Amino acid sequence: MKVKKENNTLFLIPETDLIANRIEELRDYFAEQLKEHSDVSHVLLDVNGVDFVDSLGVNLIVGLYRQVTAASQTIEIIGAGENFMKVAAFFRLTSLFPVKSE
């Protein structure tokens, strides 16, 4: 897991699949980073290294969306591969925020 901050943008880079056995660790890490960098206005979730997303991974993303928008910030997913784009379309994540492919 990595984090990078550029200007008013926080990059969250999980570098792992968003699956059940990683969710708790990722959720805690994301929450900690959002708290630490509360001055940003935009959050980018870079899923370039993510191959698989299960239903708990989708819940993690939706929870992240809710947390970010509650803080009056915007969120966007970048680096989505073909599998991720299929999951995003199926769960209609693109109706909540932008999801951009690789």
VOSEDO-815359 format. One record per atom (N, C-alpha, C, O): residue in one letter; x, y, z; atom name. Coordinates in Angstrom, 3 decimals, m for minus. Example, Ala and Ser with C-alpha at 12.3 -4.5 7.8 and 13.67 -1.06 7.14 Angstrom:
% residues 2
SITE  paza         u         v         w  torse
SITE     a    13.190    m5.690     7.800      N
SITE     a    12.300    m4.500     7.800     CA
SITE     a    13.200    m3.300     7.800      C
SITE     a    14.236    m3.319     8.465      O
SITE     s    12.850    m2.250     7.080      N
SITE     s    13.670    m1.060     7.140     CA
SITE     s    12.900     0.030     7.870      C
SITE     s    13.409     1.138     8.039      O
% end
This chain:
% residues 102
SITE  paza         u         v         w  torse
SITE     m     0.841    m1.182     0.000      N
SITE     m     0.000     0.000     0.000     CA
SITE     m     0.880     1.238     0.000      C
SITE     m     1.859     1.340     0.740      O
SITE     k     0.503     2.156    m0.842      N
SITE     k     1.251     3.408    m0.931     CA
SITE     k     0.283     4.577    m0.889      C
SITE     k    m0.913     4.442    m1.147      O
SITE     v     0.839     5.713    m0.558      N
SITE     v     0.067     6.945    m0.613     CA
SITE     v     1.003     8.025    m1.149      C
SITE     v     2.201     8.039    m0.867      O
SITE     k     0.419     8.919    m1.925      N
SITE     k     1.206    10.006    m2.493     CA
SITE     k     0.317    11.234    m2.487      C
SITE     k    m0.882    11.150    m2.751      O
SITE     k     0.916    12.376    m2.183      N
SITE     k     0.147    13.621    m2.185     CA
SITE     k     0.801    14.600    m3.142      C
SITE     k     2.000    14.867    m3.063      O
SITE     e    m0.012    15.131    m4.051      N
SITE     e     0.449    16.156    m4.991     CA
SITE     e    m0.562    17.290    m4.964      C
SITE     e    m1.733    17.096    m5.289      O
SITE     n    m0.112    18.458    m4.582      N
SITE     n    m0.990    19.624    m4.476     CA
SITE     n    m2.194    19.301    m3.602      C
SITE     n    m2.026    18.971    m2.428      O
SITE     n    m3.392    19.387    m4.144      N
SITE     n    m4.613    19.119    m3.381     CA
SITE     n    m5.171    17.721    m3.633      C
SITE     n    m6.343    17.461    m3.360      O
SITE     t    m4.337    16.822    m4.151      N
SITE     t    m4.792    15.478    m4.497     CA
SITE     t    m4.047    14.432    m3.681      C
SITE     t    m2.824    14.468    m3.553      O
SITE     l    m4.818    13.500    m3.134      N
SITE     l    m4.256    12.372    m2.400     CA
SITE     l    m4.429    11.120    m3.250      C
SITE     l    m5.545    10.780    m3.643      O
SITE     f    m3.325    10.438    m3.533      N
SITE     f    m3.350     9.194    m4.296     CA
SITE     f    m3.306     8.023    m3.320      C
SITE     f    m2.343     7.884    m2.566      O
SITE     l    m4.325     7.188    m3.326      N
SITE     l    m4.338     5.955    m2.541     CA
SITE     l    m4.054     4.810    m3.501      C
SITE     l    m4.783     4.613    m4.473      O
SITE     i    m2.999     4.059    m3.230      N
SITE     i    m2.544     3.012    m4.152     CA
SITE     i    m2.486     1.687    m3.384      C
SITE     i    m1.492     1.407    m2.714      O
SITE     p    m3.547     0.867    m3.476      N
SITE     p    m3.589    m0.354    m2.677     CA
SITE     p    m2.540    m1.407    m3.061      C
SITE     p    m2.057    m2.123    m2.184      O
SITE     e    m2.178    m1.518    m4.325      N
SITE     e    m1.193    m2.493    m4.811     CA
SITE     e    m1.534    m3.930    m4.424      C
SITE     e    m0.638    m4.771    m4.343      O
SITE     t    m2.789    m4.223    m4.186      N
SITE     t    m3.233    m5.570    m3.860     CA
SITE     t    m4.681    m5.712    m4.309      C
SITE     t    m5.387    m4.720    m4.489      O
SITE     d    m5.111    m6.947    m4.487      N
SITE     d    m6.503    m7.168    m4.852     CA
SITE     d    m7.420    m6.718    m3.723      C
SITE     d    m7.066    m6.806    m2.548      O
SITE     l    m8.597    m6.238    m4.091      N
SITE     l    m9.573    m5.777    m3.102     CA
SITE     l   m10.509    m6.942    m2.787      C
SITE     l   m11.649    m7.004    m3.247      O
SITE     i    m9.973    m7.862    m1.981      N
SITE     i   m10.692    m9.087    m1.649     CA
SITE     i   m10.807    m9.234    m0.133      C
SITE     i   m10.102    m8.569     0.626      O
SITE     a   m11.702   m10.109     0.287      N
SITE     a   m12.103   m10.248     1.688     CA
SITE     a   m10.950   m10.246     2.689      C
SITE     a   m11.011    m9.530     3.688      O
SITE     n    m9.903   m11.029     2.442      N
SITE     n    m8.856   m11.141     3.455     CA
SITE     n    m7.956    m9.910     3.561      C
SITE     n    m7.088    m9.871     4.433      O
SITE     r    m8.131    m8.919     2.714      N
SITE     r    m7.331    m7.691     2.772     CA
SITE     r    m8.146    m6.456     3.163      C
SITE     r    m7.582    m5.391     3.412      O
SITE     i    m9.473    m6.601     3.216      N
SITE     i   m10.361    m5.446     3.352     CA
SITE     i   m10.147    m4.668     4.647      C
SITE     i   m10.040    m3.442     4.622      O
SITE     e   m10.085    m5.369     5.775      N
SITE     e    m9.958    m4.671     7.058     CA
SITE     e    m8.686    m3.835     7.099      C
SITE     e    m8.707    m2.684     7.535      O
SITE     e    m7.586    m4.412     6.649      N
SITE     e    m6.297    m3.709     6.612     CA
SITE     e    m6.360    m2.489     5.692      C
SITE     e    m5.873    m1.416     6.046      O
SITE     l    m6.949    m2.654     4.529      N
SITE     l    m7.073    m1.555     3.574     CA
SITE     l    m7.989    m0.451     4.112      C
SITE     l    m7.677     0.734     3.998      O
SITE     r    m9.104    m0.848     4.690      N
SITE     r   m10.061     0.145     5.228     CA
SITE     r    m9.392     1.003     6.297      C
SITE     r    m9.517     2.228     6.289      O
SITE     d    m8.680     0.351     7.216      N
SITE     d    m7.989     1.083     8.272     CA
SITE     d    m6.923     2.006     7.699      C
SITE     d    m6.774     3.144     8.143      O
SITE     y    m6.183     1.513     6.713      N
SITE     y    m5.123     2.310     6.097     CA
SITE     y    m5.708     3.526     5.381      C
SITE     y    m5.212     4.641     5.543      O
SITE     f    m6.761     3.313     4.591      N
SITE     f    m7.391     4.421     3.872     CA
SITE     f    m7.927     5.464     4.853      C
SITE     f    m7.733     6.663     4.651      O
SITE     a    m8.597     5.014     5.912      N
SITE     a    m9.165     5.938     6.903     CA
SITE     a    m8.058     6.757     7.557      C
SITE     a    m8.208     7.963     7.756      O
SITE     e    m6.954     6.109     7.890      N
SITE     e    m5.820     6.798     8.511     CA
SITE     e    m5.244     7.860     7.572      C
SITE     e    m4.940     8.972     8.003      O
SITE     q    m5.097     7.521     6.300      N
SITE     q    m4.542     8.455     5.318     CA
SITE     q    m5.479     9.633     5.081      C
SITE     q    m5.022    10.770     4.957      O
SITE     l    m6.783     9.376     5.015      N
SITE     l    m7.750    10.461     4.814     CA
SITE     l    m7.746    11.416     6.001      C
SITE     l    m7.872    12.629     5.830      O
SITE     k    m7.604    10.870     7.194      N
SITE     k    m7.550    11.703     8.395     CA
SITE     k    m6.276    12.539     8.408      C
SITE     k    m6.304    13.730     8.718      O
SITE     e    m5.162    11.900     8.069      N
SITE     e    m3.859    12.571     8.069     CA
SITE     e    m3.768    13.658     6.998      C
SITE     e    m3.080    14.662     7.184      O
SITE     h    m4.456    13.458     5.889      N
SITE     h    m4.406    14.397     4.758     CA
SITE     h    m5.778    15.035     4.528      C
SITE     h    m6.262    15.086     3.397      O
SITE     s    m6.391    15.513     5.592      N
SITE     s    m7.745    16.062     5.491     CA
SITE     s    m7.803    17.373     4.711      C
SITE     s    m8.889    17.865     4.405      O
SITE     d    m6.645    17.940     4.389      N
SITE     d    m6.600    19.213     3.666     CA
SITE     d    m6.746    19.049     2.153      C
SITE     d    m6.833    20.052     1.444      O
SITE     v    m6.776    17.828     1.640      N
SITE     v    m6.883    17.625     0.197     CA
SITE     v    m8.323    17.839    m0.255      C
SITE     v    m9.255    17.726     0.542      O
SITE     s    m8.497    18.146    m1.534      N
SITE     s    m9.842    18.328    m2.061     CA
SITE     s   m10.245    17.195    m2.998      C
SITE     s   m11.419    17.058    m3.343      O
SITE     h    m9.266    16.378    m3.412      N
SITE     h    m9.533    15.320    m4.382     CA
SITE     h    m8.777    14.055    m3.975      C
SITE     h    m7.607    14.117    m3.596      O
SITE     v    m9.449    12.919    m4.058      N
SITE     v    m8.833    11.632    m3.746     CA
SITE     v    m8.861    10.768    m4.999      C
SITE     v    m9.909    10.584    m5.617      O
SITE     l    m7.701    10.243    m5.365      N
SITE     l    m7.592     9.323    m6.497     CA
SITE     l    m7.244     7.946    m5.962      C
SITE     l    m6.235     7.780    m5.277      O
SITE     l    m8.069     6.963    m6.270      N
SITE     l    m7.783     5.577    m5.926     CA
SITE     l    m7.173     4.942    m7.168      C
SITE     l    m7.865     4.706    m8.158      O
SITE     d    m5.873     4.667    m7.109      N
SITE     d    m5.150     4.107    m8.252     CA
SITE     d    m5.181     2.582    m8.143      C
SITE     d    m4.487     1.994    m7.314      O
SITE     v    m5.996     1.954    m8.990      N
SITE     v    m6.179     0.501    m8.929     CA
SITE     v    m5.386    m0.219   m10.016      C
SITE     v    m5.751    m1.318   m10.435      O
SITE     n    m4.317     0.395   m10.462      N
SITE     n    m3.494    m0.190   m11.512     CA
SITE     n    m2.989    m1.587   m11.141      C
SITE     n    m2.890    m2.452   m12.012      O
SITE     g    m2.669    m1.821    m9.871      N
SITE     g    m2.166    m3.124    m9.437     CA
SITE     g    m3.240    m4.069    m8.938      C
SITE     g    m2.930    m5.097    m8.335      O
SITE     v    m4.503    m3.735    m9.180      N
SITE     v    m5.621    m4.547    m8.691     CA
SITE     v    m6.174    m5.398    m9.830      C
SITE     v    m6.615    m4.877   m10.854      O
SITE     d    m6.143    m6.724    m9.636      N
SITE     d    m6.693    m7.629   m10.649     CA
SITE     d    m8.089    m8.114   m10.291      C
SITE     d    m8.931    m8.313   m11.167      O
SITE     f    m8.331    m8.307    m8.982      N
SITE     f    m9.603    m8.872    m8.541     CA
SITE     f   m10.260    m7.990    m7.491      C
SITE     f    m9.602    m7.437    m6.610      O
SITE     v   m11.594    m7.875    m7.615      N
SITE     v   m12.401    m7.138    m6.642     CA
SITE     v   m13.601    m8.020    m6.315      C
SITE     v   m14.371    m8.371    m7.208      O
SITE     d   m13.769    m8.383    m5.040      N
SITE     d   m14.959    m9.139    m4.667     CA
SITE     d   m15.997    m8.184    m4.082      C
SITE     d   m15.799    m6.970    m4.075      O
SITE     s   m17.102    m8.740    m3.591      N
SITE     s   m18.189    m7.880    m3.100     CA
SITE     s   m17.742    m7.034    m1.905      C
SITE     s   m18.196    m5.900    m1.756      O
SITE     l   m16.866    m7.561    m1.058      N
SITE     l   m16.360    m6.757     0.054     CA
SITE     l   m15.450    m5.639    m0.453      C
SITE     l   m15.391    m4.568     0.151      O
SITE     g   m14.749    m5.878    m1.546      N
SITE     g   m13.938    m4.837    m2.167     CA
SITE     g   m14.810    m3.709    m2.697      C
SITE     g   m14.461    m2.535    m2.577      O
SITE     v   m15.945    m4.071    m3.282      N
SITE     v   m16.898    m3.066    m3.752     CA
SITE     v   m17.430    m2.267    m2.563      C
SITE     v   m17.550    m1.044    m2.636      O
SITE     n   m17.747    m2.961    m1.470      N
SITE     n   m18.204    m2.272    m0.261     CA
SITE     n   m17.140    m1.311     0.263      C
SITE     n   m17.464    m0.214     0.719      O
SITE     l   m15.881    m1.716     0.201      N
SITE     l   m14.773    m0.853     0.625     CA
SITE     l   m14.743     0.419    m0.225      C
SITE     l   m14.585     1.519     0.304      O
SITE     i   m14.894     0.269    m1.524      N
SITE     i   m14.863     1.412    m2.444     CA
SITE     i   m16.042     2.350    m2.171      C
SITE     i   m15.872     3.569    m2.137      O
SITE     v   m17.227     1.787    m1.979      N
SITE     v   m18.410     2.607    m1.705     CA
SITE     v   m18.251     3.321    m0.361      C
SITE     v   m18.631     4.485    m0.226      O
SITE     g   m17.697     2.634     0.622      N
SITE     g   m17.441     3.257     1.924     CA
SITE     g   m16.443     4.393     1.813      C
SITE     g   m16.600     5.437     2.448      O
SITE     l   m15.408     4.182     0.997      N
SITE     l   m14.420     5.230     0.755     CA
SITE     l   m15.086     6.432     0.087      C
SITE     l   m14.831     7.578     0.455      O
SITE     y   m15.935     6.158    m0.891      N
SITE     y   m16.685     7.222    m1.566     CA
SITE     y   m17.504     8.030    m0.560      C
SITE     y   m17.492     9.261    m0.586      O
SITE     r   m18.218     7.326     0.328      N
SITE     r   m19.054     8.014     1.319     CA
SITE     r   m18.221     8.860     2.272      C
SITE     r   m18.595     9.985     2.605      O
SITE     q   m17.096     8.316     2.704      N
SITE     q   m16.222     9.035     3.635     CA
SITE     q   m15.650    10.293     2.978      C
SITE     q   m15.599    11.356     3.596      O
SITE     v   m15.224    10.164     1.729      N
SITE     v   m14.624    11.289     1.010     CA
SITE     v   m15.666    12.377     0.724      C
SITE     v   m15.396    13.560     0.927      O
SITE     t   m16.849    11.982     0.257      N
SITE     t   m17.863    12.980    m0.069     CA
SITE     t   m18.415    13.641     1.197      C
SITE     t   m18.810    14.807     1.160      O
SITE     a   m18.446    12.911     2.312      N
SITE     a   m18.890    13.507     3.581     CA
SITE     a   m17.939    14.615     4.017      C
SITE     a   m18.339    15.542     4.722      O
SITE     a   m16.682    14.518     3.596      N
SITE     a   m15.681    15.541     3.921     CA
SITE     a   m15.608    16.614     2.828      C
SITE     a   m14.658    17.396     2.782      O
SITE     s   m16.613    16.645     1.954      N
SITE     s   m16.683    17.611     0.839     CA
SITE     s   m15.482    17.515    m0.099      C
SITE     s   m15.008    18.519    m0.630      O
SITE     q   m15.003    16.294    m0.290      N
SITE     q   m13.920    16.037    m1.238     CA
SITE     q   m14.506    15.248    m2.408      C
SITE     q   m15.605    14.701    m2.317      O
SITE     t   m13.753    15.200    m3.504      N
SITE     t   m14.184    14.392    m4.643     CA
SITE     t   m13.297    13.159    m4.740      C
SITE     t   m12.169    13.149    m4.247      O
SITE     i   m13.820    12.119    m5.382      N
SITE     i   m13.067    10.873    m5.535     CA
SITE     i   m13.160    10.401    m6.977      C
SITE     i   m14.148    10.635    m7.673      O
SITE     e   m12.110     9.737    m7.394      N
SITE     e   m12.030     9.209    m8.753     CA
SITE     e   m11.165     7.951    m8.705      C
SITE     e   m10.210     7.870    m7.933      O
SITE     i   m11.513     6.976    m9.540      N
SITE     i   m10.691     5.769    m9.657     CA
SITE     i    m9.942     5.851   m10.972      C
SITE     i   m10.524     6.156   m12.013      O
SITE     i    m8.636     5.575   m10.918      N
SITE     i    m7.816     5.580   m12.133     CA
SITE     i    m7.082     4.253   m12.246      C
SITE     i    m6.944     3.520   m11.267      O
SITE     g    m6.612     3.954   m13.449      N
SITE     g    m5.799     2.766   m13.677     CA
SITE     g    m6.579     1.466   m13.696      C
SITE     g    m6.003     0.399   m13.487      O
SITE     a    m7.880     1.534   m13.944      N
SITE     a    m8.712     0.331   m13.900     CA
SITE     a    m8.474    m0.553   m15.125      C
SITE     a    m8.541    m0.096   m16.266      O
SITE     g    m8.200    m1.806   m14.860      N
SITE     g    m8.043    m2.784   m15.936     CA
SITE     g    m9.396    m3.284   m16.411      C
SITE     g   m10.434    m2.846   m15.917      O
SITE     e    m9.384    m4.196   m17.366      N
SITE     e   m10.620    m4.701   m17.963     CA
SITE     e   m11.529    m5.365   m16.926      C
SITE     e   m12.734    m5.114   m16.910      O
SITE     n   m10.964    m6.208   m16.064      N
SITE     n   m11.774    m6.878   m15.036     CA
SITE     n   m12.391    m5.869   m14.076      C
SITE     n   m13.560    m5.983   m13.710      O
SITE     f   m11.598    m4.881   m13.671      N
SITE     f   m12.107    m3.865   m12.745     CA
SITE     f   m13.235    m3.078   m13.402      C
SITE     f   m14.240    m2.778   m12.759      O
SITE     m   m13.074    m2.746   m14.675      N
SITE     m   m14.109    m1.980   m15.382     CA
SITE     m   m15.415    m2.778   m15.446      C
SITE     m   m16.498    m2.201   m15.349      O
SITE     k   m15.317    m4.110   m15.611      N
SITE     k   m16.525    m4.946   m15.637     CA
SITE     k   m17.230    m4.900   m14.290      C
SITE     k   m18.454    m4.773   m14.234      O
SITE     v   m16.466    m5.003   m13.202      N
SITE     v   m17.040    m4.941   m11.854     CA
SITE     v   m17.662    m3.564   m11.616      C
SITE     v   m18.767    m3.460   m11.084      O
SITE     a   m16.949    m2.512   m12.013      N
SITE     a   m17.450    m1.143   m11.830     CA
SITE     a   m18.761    m0.942   m12.583      C
SITE     a   m19.677    m0.295   m12.076      O
SITE     a   m18.851    m1.494   m13.792      N
SITE     a   m20.079    m1.362   m14.582     CA
SITE     a   m21.211    m2.170   m13.947      C
SITE     a   m22.344    m1.697   m13.853      O
SITE     f   m20.896    m3.387   m13.516      N
SITE     f   m21.918    m4.254   m12.923     CA
SITE     f   m22.522    m3.632   m11.665      C
SITE     f   m23.739    m3.652   m11.482      O
SITE     f   m21.673    m3.083   m10.802      N
SITE     f   m22.150    m2.482    m9.556     CA
SITE     f   m22.491    m0.999    m9.717      C
SITE     f   m22.791    m0.319    m8.736      O
SITE     r   m22.444    m0.504   m10.946      N
SITE     r   m22.792     0.880   m11.275     CA
SITE     r   m21.981     1.912   m10.489      C
SITE     r   m22.493     2.968   m10.118      O
SITE     l   m20.718     1.591   m10.244      N
SITE     l   m19.858     2.534    m9.540     CA
SITE     l   m19.681     3.816   m10.346      C
SITE     l   m19.485     4.894    m9.785      O
SITE     t   m19.751     3.686   m11.666      N
SITE     t   m19.545     4.853   m12.527     CA
SITE     t   m20.681     5.874   m12.387      C
SITE     t   m20.544     7.012   m12.836      O
SITE     s   m21.791     5.479   m11.775      N
SITE     s   m22.862     6.461   m11.535     CA
SITE     s   m22.564     7.311   m10.295      C
SITE     s   m23.187     8.351   m10.084      O
SITE     l   m21.599     6.856    m9.472      N
SITE     l   m21.226     7.605    m8.273     CA
SITE     l   m20.040     8.536    m8.507      C
SITE     l   m20.010     9.656    m7.999      O
SITE     f   m19.063     8.063    m9.282      N
SITE     f   m17.818     8.816    m9.484     CA
SITE     f   m17.136     8.296   m10.739      C
SITE     f   m17.465     7.209   m11.216      O
SITE     p   m16.174     9.069   m11.290      N
SITE     p   m15.463     8.634   m12.490     CA
SITE     p   m14.590     7.412   m12.227      C
SITE     p   m13.916     7.322   m11.202      O
SITE     v   m14.615     6.474   m13.173      N
SITE     v   m13.717     5.312   m13.154     CA
SITE     v   m13.033     5.297   m14.518      C
SITE     v   m13.678     5.119   m15.551      O
SITE     k   m11.706     5.489   m14.500      N
SITE     k   m10.953     5.581   m15.749     CA
SITE     k   m10.059     4.356   m15.922      C
SITE     k    m9.443     3.874   m14.972      O
SITE     s   m10.006     3.873   m17.145      N
SITE     s    m9.184     2.697   m17.422     CA
SITE     s    m7.716     3.054   m17.536      C
SITE     s    m7.335     4.224   m17.517      O
SITE     e    m6.902     2.018   m17.655      N
SITE     e    m5.439     2.190   m17.698     CA
SITE     e    m5.010     3.079   m18.847      C
SITE     e    m3.817     3.325   m19.025      O
% end
